[in-house]
Amino acid sequence: MATISLRLAETFDIPAIAQIGSQAFLEEPIYDHFFPLRSVYPQDYYQYFVDDARKVLCSPGQIIVVAELDENTCTVQSDVSLGAKQKIVGYATFIRTGTKAELASWNPDSTLKSMRYQISKEKARVLRGRSFI
């Protein structure tokens, strides 16, 4: 029987989150407006999910929860050969709105996230359109 566990996402989960998001929403009509050439430039579409996950992980009041299969239920040989003990199979993003105090009470690491967000904004300004993880 498959065992799935839920946990808060970390920065090292971003590539898996982006892979799942870019594949899951590839055929969604809403993305035709924002990414009309996503089938021609799939890396740009994938990069959107990388950037979005990074922003969420750095923003107070926002979290990503990932769903993982444990090592005993991974069925793809490459998962085991790459040394994966868990395989991320899904994710959900949650956004809490409100005042800074309300966000801090809901998401205790809001101060750290605020600092990460400011650093990521500065890196983006310096790199001007270049992505970073």
Sequence and secondary structure as in RCSB ss.txt:
>XXXX:A:sequence
MATISLRLAETFDIPAIAQIGSQAFLEEPIYDHFFPLRSVYPQDYYQYFVDDARKVLCSPGQIIVVAELDENTCT
VQSDVSLGAKQKIVGYATFIRTGTKAELASWNPDSTLKSMRYQISKEKARVLRGRSFI
>XXXX:A:secstr
   EEEEE  GGGHHHHHHHHHHHTTT THHHHH TTTTT HHHHHHHHHHHHHHHHHSTTEEEEEEEEETTT  
 HHHHHTT SEEEEEEEEEE  S HHHHHHHSTTHHHHHHHHHHHHHHHHHHTS    
